[in-house]
Structures are given as structure tokens and as C-alpha cells.
Amino acid sequence: MKAGIVGLPNVGKSTLFNCLSQAKAQSANFPFCTIEPNVGVVNVPDPRLIKLEELVQPQRVIPATVEIVDIAGLVKGASKGEGLGNQFLANIRETDAILHVLRCFDNDNIVHVEGRVNPESDKEIIDMELQLKDLETVEKRLEKVHRAARTGNKEAQKEQDVLNQVKHGLSSGISVRGIEIDEDLRKEFITPVQFITDKPVLYVCNVDEESAATGNAYVERVRALALAEGAEVLVLAVATEADITELETFEERQMFLDDLGLDEPGASKLIRSAYTLLNLQTYFTAGEKEVRAWTIPVGATAPQAAGVIHSDFEKGFIRAEVISFDHYAQYGSESKVREAGKLGVEGKEYIVKDGDVMHFRFNV
């Protein structure tokens, strides 16, 4: 599962990627600096993992991770191949969620590809190009389905109706994720097509240092647009975040954050937001050798969670011993949780909760 960082050229995407991954993607003050997508595997900051390490004192600690992809900047006309349009659209199609970076600061020394700072217009350009590409996709799909529907194929006729709804929505400037369609029909006919504008999106407002804690007028305009879509907004001073990552000690970073009125780096919030956007959650295993965070989709069952460790665990699943993180933190050890009667024994139907600490019993 990976999230793609997208936006117009020169809005801070590669600098943000560097903050998140601490990989040194090239960043510069000119468009199309990024051509090939940069991919970083990023640790998900989780204070619960720190607490478990403190309580268990394991030999090693392994956090959950999420893949972040820095994709080349898109320009007006990308859906027709302008700039690096075709390459951009192919790269974004391979991601599972979108982190859409919008420039929300004034600086005459940093070139804007459109010659002015206007996050609403920037958003509109990218939305339109992605919608045009999806429109092309739905029209091609409709050509195939239409032939089958004409023969009286009921399933094809149903799919044709759904795709026509999608086509109408896209033609009206509505992204696929915002088109109102029955959820079962969406899963059956829309999800398999992998429309670009069906991917969940988080808007990242790149602001100057003074606006890091409170935002600014540009951010408020983006928030109004995101609210109408039911999307989330995160405010980040990307250049400042880059400065923070260069500091060597925790104390130095904390002093910098205190001066800005922030409780933690914005990059940490963004990584967690990307994790949530991808519909992922964490469960833990905790023992003397290792405390580890495991990544699973929200709604996963206990056997599916066990399968993330090893496929044999899922095949031979017998039961799971489950402790909520809150109970583990409250009582301080697994043995004390058992004594308090707070350890649950769960079967195959158990839906894993975020933060569960689990042991699996299995037989192969």
C-alpha cells in the first residue's frame, strides 16, 4: 500500500518527500526537477510502540511502515501528454491514495509554474487533468460494455448504467470518489477499474514558517474546498520541516518545535494521516526478543492479522490471545493483565482493533 505525493511542479513535493523519508530526492527551484518517481519506505511514528518498549525491554523494536512516492509535477494539458503528463498519470495510477500538495505561501524567489499563488486554481488544474484521464478510461470501458449490453446481457446493462453515471459526474467536474453511487455497485463495477479520482485524497497546505501553527488565508480557502468534498487538510511548513530533520539531537528539534508552537514535527502527523488514508491500522506483538508493530487493513480478522506474520499462522489458526494497548499500559505486563482477567481469547471471527497486543496459537 503506497501514497503518492502529487501537485503542480515546484510546490515542495520533493522537499516534503525528503523530510518524510530522509532520502535525498533532488529538489530545486525549477519545474520538472523530479522525473522518475522516488519511493521511500517510511516508519509510522507511534507513541504506543515507545511505551511497549519501555515496559517489555525487548532486544529490538520494529515500527510499522508505509510507502510514500514522490511523483513528477503535473501541468495543464497533462491528460493529453503535456509536460510529463503520461508518465505522471501512469505513476499515480499505481498508488492507493493521494497526498495533494498545494502552495499556500508567498515568496517571489520561488517560481510558480502558473505565475501566481492561487491554491484553488492549482487544485482545479490537477483535479481537471485527473478527471479528463478518468473520462477517457470510462469511455473506453463503456465501448466494451455497450456491445455486451446490446445482446441483452443483464449484468452488462447494469454496469453500463453505473458507468454512464460516472461519465456524467466526470463531465460535470466531479471526481469519481464524490459521485453518489450505491456502495455495492461501486465495489462491483467501479473499484476494479481503478479510476485515479476514486483514490482517497489528503490536501497538504505548504505554508511559510509563520503560518506553521495556525495556517493562513490560503489555507482557509483550501479547507472550504476540502470540506465540500469530505476530505482532510494538513498544514505543513515544508521548508521548516526540512530544517528540523537536519538537526542532530532530539533536544534541538524539540526547542525548534517549541519556538514554532508545535508539539511534534508536522511530518509525523502527515505519515500517520497517510497511514489512515490508506485505511490501515496497527496491532502489536510484544516479547523479550522483539516488540513489533504490524500493519493490517481496517476490518481484518484475527486469522488475516496472523497471516501478515506468516501464511502458516493464518492456515493453521486456532485462536488469538488479545490485550488492548490501554490495558497493557495500565497493568504494565502481560502477566499482570492475565491476573486482572483482562486478556481475551478470540476465535476466527474476531475483528482486530487498532492497538491490540496479540499472541497467536496455530497448528500446521
C-alpha positions in Angstrom: 0.0 0.0 0.0 1.5 3.3 -1.0 0.5 7.0 -1.0 1.6 9.3 -3.9 2.7 12.9 -3.3 1.2 14.9 -6.2 0.9 18.6 -7.2 2.0 21.2 -9.7 5.7 21.5 -10.4 7.7 23.4 -7.8 5.2 23.3 -4.8 7.5 21.5 -2.4 6.8 17.8 -3.2 10.4 16.6 -3.3 11.4 18.6 -0.2 8.4 17.1 1.6 9.4 13.6 0.4 13.0 14.2 1.8 11.5 15.2 5.2 9.4 12.0 5.3 11.9 9.5 4.0 15.2 11.2 4.8 16.1 10.0 1.3 17.7 12.8 -0.7 15.5 13.2 -3.7 16.8 16.1 -5.8 14.9 19.3 -5.2 15.4 22.6 -7.0 13.8 25.8 -7.9 12.6 24.8 -11.4 9.8 22.7 -12.8 10.2 19.0 -13.7 13.1 18.5 -11.3 11.5 15.1 -10.5 11.1 12.9 -13.5 11.3 9.3 -12.2 9.2 8.8 -9.1 11.2 8.5 -5.8 9.9 5.8 -3.4 10.6 5.9 0.3 9.6 3.3 3.0 8.7 5.5 6.0 8.4 4.5 9.7 5.0 5.3 11.1 5.5 7.3 14.4 3.6 5.6 17.2 3.9 6.6 20.9 2.3 3.2 21.8 5.4 1.4 20.5 7.7 3.6 22.7 5.5 2.7 25.7 5.6 -1.0 24.9 9.4 -0.8 24.5 9.7 0.8 27.9 7.5 -1.9 29.6 8.9 -5.0 27.8 12.6 -4.0 27.3 12.9 -6.1 24.2 16.1 -6.8 22.2 14.8 -4.9 19.2 11.8 -2.7 18.2 10.3 -2.7 14.7 7.8 0.0 13.7 5.0 -0.1 11.1 5.9 1.4 7.7 4.2 3.0 4.8 5.4 3.6 1.2 5.5 7.2 0.0 6.0 8.0 -3.6 7.2 11.4 -4.9 5.7 11.8 -8.4 6.7 14.3 -11.1 4.8 17.6 -11.2 1.7 17.8 -13.4 0.8 20.7 -15.6 -2.3 21.9 -17.5 -2.7 19.6 -20.5 -1.2 16.5 -18.8 -4.1 14.3 -19.8 -3.1 15.0 -23.4 0.5 14.3 -22.7 1.7 17.8 -21.9 4.8 18.1 -19.8 5.4 14.7 -18.2 1.7 14.0 -18.2 1.5 10.5 -19.4 4.3 9.4 -17.1 2.7 11.2 -14.1 -0.7 9.6 -14.7 0.8 6.1 -15.0 2.7 6.6 -11.8 -0.2 7.9 -9.8 -2.5 5.1 -11.0 -0.2 2.7 -9.2 -0.7 4.4 -5.8 -3.5 3.7 -3.4 -4.0 7.2 -2.0 -3.1 10.8 -2.9 -1.3 13.4 -0.9 -2.0 16.6 -2.8 0.5 19.3 -2.0 -0.8 22.9 -2.5 1.4 26.0 -2.3 0.0 28.3 0.4 2.8 30.8 0.8 4.1 33.9 -0.9 7.8 34.0 -2.0 9.0 36.0 -5.0 12.2 34.0 -5.1 10.4 30.7 -5.8 8.9 30.3 -9.2 5.3 29.2 -9.6 4.6 27.4 -12.8 1.4 29.4 -13.4 3.0 32.7 -12.4 0.8 33.3 -9.3 -0.1 31.8 -5.9 -3.7 30.5 -6.0 -4.2 27.1 -4.3 -7.8 26.8 -5.5 -6.7 27.2 -9.1 -3.8 24.8 -8.6 -6.2 22.2 -7.2 -8.6 22.8 -10.1 -5.9 22.2 -12.6 -4.9 18.8 -11.2 -8.5 17.8 -10.5 -9.4 18.5 -14.1 -6.5 16.7 -15.6 -7.1 13.6 -13.5 -10.9 13.8 -14.3 -10.1 14.0 -18.0 -7.9 10.9 -17.8 -10.7 9.1 -15.9 -13.2 10.2 -18.6 -11.0 8.7 -21.2 -10.9 5.5 -19.2 -14.7 5.3 -18.7 -15.4 5.9 -22.3 -13.1 3.1 -23.4 -14.8 0.8 -20.8 -18.2 1.8 -22.0 -17.4 0.9 -25.6 -16.8 -2.7 -24.5 -19.7 -2.9 -22.1 -22.1 -1.4 -24.6 -21.6 -4.2 -27.1 -22.4 -6.8 -24.4 -25.4 -4.8 -23.2 -26.9 -4.7 -26.7 -27.1 -8.5 -26.7 -29.4 -8.4 -23.7 -26.7 -9.3 -21.1 -28.3 -8.1 -17.8 -25.0 -7.7 -15.9 -23.6 -5.6 -18.8 -26.7 -3.4 -18.8 -26.3 -2.8 -15.1 -22.6 -2.0 -15.5 -23.4 0.3 -18.4 -25.9 2.3 -16.2 -23.2 2.7 -13.5 -20.5 3.8 -15.9 -22.8 6.3 -17.5 -23.3 7.8 -14.0 -19.6 8.0 -13.7 -19.2 9.6 -17.1 -21.9 12.2 -16.3 -20.2 13.0 -13.0 -16.8 13.4 -14.5 -18.1 15.5 -17.3 -19.6 17.8 -14.7 -16.3 18.2 -12.9 -17.0 15.7 -10.1 -14.2 13.2 -9.1 -15.3 9.6 -9.0 -14.9 9.5 -5.2 -17.6 12.2 -5.0 -20.2 10.6 -7.3 -23.1 9.2 -5.3 -23.5 5.5 -6.3 -24.8 2.6 -4.3 -21.9 1.1 -2.3 -22.4 -2.5 -3.7 -22.5 -1.2 -7.3 -19.3 0.8 -6.6 -17.5 -2.3 -5.3 -18.7 -4.4 -8.2 -18.2 -2.0 -11.2 -16.1 1.0 -10.2 -13.4 -0.2 -7.8 -12.0 -2.8 -10.3 -11.4 -0.1 -12.9 -9.0 1.8 -10.6 -10.1 5.3 -11.5 -7.5 7.8 -10.5 -10.0 10.2 -8.9 -11.5 7.4 -6.9 -8.5 7.3 -4.7 -8.8 8.9 -1.2 -7.1 12.3 -1.0 -5.4 14.4 1.7 -4.7 18.1 0.9 -1.3 19.2 2.3 -1.0 23.0 2.5 2.6 24.0 2.2 2.9 27.3 4.3 5.7 29.6 5.4 7.2 29.2 8.9 5.0 32.0 10.5 1.9 30.0 9.4 3.0 26.6 10.6 0.9 26.5 13.8 -2.2 28.4 12.7 -2.4 28.4 8.9 -3.3 31.5 6.8 -5.9 32.8 4.4 -4.8 30.5 1.6 -5.2 27.5 4.0 -8.8 28.6 4.9 -9.7 28.7 1.2 -8.4 25.1 0.8 -10.3 24.0 3.9 -13.5 25.2 2.5 -13.0 23.2 -0.7 -11.9 20.1 1.2 -14.9 20.3 3.5 -17.2 20.2 0.5 -15.5 17.0 -0.7 -15.4 15.4 2.8 -11.5 15.4 2.6 -9.0 16.2 5.2 -6.4 19.1 5.3 -3.0 19.1 6.9 -0.9 22.3 7.3 2.8 21.9 6.9 5.7 24.3 6.6 7.7 22.1 4.3 10.9 24.2 4.2 10.9 24.4 8.0 10.3 20.7 8.3 13.4 20.2 6.2 15.4 22.3 8.6 14.1 20.3 11.6 15.3 17.0 10.0 18.8 18.4 9.7 19.1 19.0 13.5 21.1 16.2 15.1 19.6 15.8 18.6 16.0 15.3 19.9 16.6 18.3 22.3 17.5 20.6 19.4 14.4 19.5 17.4 12.2 20.0 20.4 13.4 23.5 21.0 12.8 24.4 17.4 9.2 23.0 17.6 8.6 24.8 20.9 9.6 28.1 19.2 7.1 27.4 16.4 4.3 26.5 18.9 4.2 22.8 17.7 4.0 19.7 19.8 5.6 17.4 17.2 7.0 17.6 13.6 4.3 18.1 11.0 5.9 15.3 9.0 5.0 12.8 11.8 1.4 13.9 11.5 1.4 13.5 7.8 2.8 10.0 7.9 0.1 8.9 10.3 -2.5 10.7 8.2 -1.2 8.8 5.1 -1.5 5.5 7.1 -5.1 6.3 8.0 -5.9 7.5 4.4 -4.8 4.1 3.2 -7.3 2.5 5.6 -4.5 0.8 7.6 -4.2 0.1 11.3 -1.7 -1.4 13.7 -1.6 -4.3 16.0 1.4 -5.3 18.2 3.3 -8.4 19.2 5.4 -8.0 22.4 8.1 -10.3 23.7 11.6 -10.3 25.1 13.2 -10.7 21.6 11.0 -8.2 19.8 8.3 -5.6 20.1 6.8 -5.0 16.7 4.0 -3.1 15.0 2.2 -5.0 12.2 0.2 -3.3 9.5 -3.3 -4.6 8.5 -6.3 -3.2 6.8 -9.1 -1.8 9.0 -11.6 -4.6 9.4 -9.1 -7.5 9.2 -10.0 -10.7 11.2 -7.6 -12.4 13.6 -6.5 -15.1 11.1 -5.8 -12.4 8.5 -3.8 -10.5 11.0 -1.9 -13.7 11.8 -1.2 -14.2 8.1 0.7 -10.9 8.0 3.4 -12.6 10.2 3.4 -15.9 8.2 0.9 -17.6 5.9 1.1 -20.8 8.1 -0.3 -18.8 11.0 -3.4 -18.0 9.0 -3.8 -21.5 7.6 -3.4 -23.2 11.0 -5.1 -20.5 13.1 -6.6 -21.8 16.3 -7.1 -18.7 18.5 -5.7 -15.4 19.4 -4.8 -14.1 22.9 -5.6 -10.4 22.8 -4.8 -7.5 25.2 -5.9 -3.9 24.4 -3.0 -1.5 24.4 -4.7 0.6 27.1 -4.9 -2.5 29.5 -1.2 -3.4 28.7 -0.2 0.2 29.6 -2.4 0.3 32.7 -1.2 -3.0 34.2 2.4 -2.9 32.9 2.9 -6.5 31.9 1.2 -9.4 30.2 1.3 -11.4 33.4 -0.5 -8.7 35.4 -3.1 -8.3 32.6 -3.8 -12.1 32.9 -4.1 -11.8 36.7 -6.6 -8.9 36.3 -8.7 -11.0 33.9 -8.2 -8.6 31.0 -6.7 -10.9 28.5 -9.3 -12.0 25.9 -9.2 -15.3 23.9 -10.7 -14.8 20.5 -11.6 -17.0 17.5 -11.6 -16.8 13.7 -14.4 -14.2 13.6 -12.7 -11.6 15.8 -12.2 -8.2 14.1 -8.8 -6.9 15.2 -8.9 -3.4 16.8 -6.2 -0.8 16.4 -3.6 -1.2 19.1 -4.4 -4.8 20.1 -1.4 -6.7 21.5 -1.7 -10.2 20.2 -0.3 -13.8 20.5 -1.5 -16.4 18.0 -2.0 -20.1 18.6 -1.8 -22.2 15.5 -1.3 -25.7 14.2 0.2 -26.6 10.8 
